[in-house]
């Protein structure tokens, strides 16, 4: 990566203003540019380490999916957040850019119900295949009876 400030590079390419100061930046692109920003981070910013992917269920305004990628040589840590909105559960899969997103997207699907479009094998990873619901969602009933552990 060259010496140009990553905030400037993100601003020029995506017309987005990153929050924070290097080495920790946060960017909130529209869902349509989610994968484009991942490719940019990998190729142009040198963020080849896929640290994590998760979701947050904001009761007021729906699901938010976020991932963090890092350039361990620069150093740079980029957190990318996308709001899905009330009732929306679809998000593009990052597995074509970062292979490490595979199981993290499956976990996010399993626990939050986020459907990652384009994922090669989107199925439950922690809970039984016949499990009903997604336990980390705010609307999941905490007093729901479950089948005994097998």
C-alpha positions, 0 to 999 in steps of 0.5 A, a space after each residue: 500500500 502506498 502512503 496515501 491516507 486510506 480515508 482519502 482513497 475511500 472518499 475518492 472511490 466511494 464518496 463516503 466519509 470513513 469514521 475514525 482515525 487510522 489505523 482504525 476506520 469504519 465505513 458504512 456503504 449502501 448494500 449495493 456496494 458491499 462487495 465492491 468495497 470488500 474488493 477495494 479493501 483487499 486489492 487497493 488497501 491491502 486488507 487481506 486478513 478477514 478478521 470477523 463478520 457478525 450482525 446486530 439486531 437493532 430493535 428500532 431499525 432492523 438488522 445491521 451486518 458488519 465485517 472487519 478486514 485488516 492490513 497487518 503490514 500497514 497497519 490498517 483495520 477497516 470495519 464495514 457496516 451495512 444496515 439492512 432495514 426493518 424486515 430485510 434479511 438479505 445481504 450479498 455474500 463475501 465468500 467470492 472475495 474472502 474465503 474466510 467469510 464462509 463459516 462466519 456467514 453461516 453462523 450469522 445466518 444460523 443465529 440472526 437469519 441473515 440470508 447471504 445471497 451467493 453463498 455456496 453452502 448457506 445452512 445452519 452451522 451451530 444449531 440442528 437443521 430442524 431448529 425453528 427461528 434465530 436465537 440472537 434476534 430480538 423477536 426470538 421468544 426466550 421462553 420457547 420450549 426446545 427439544 431435549 439435547 441429543 
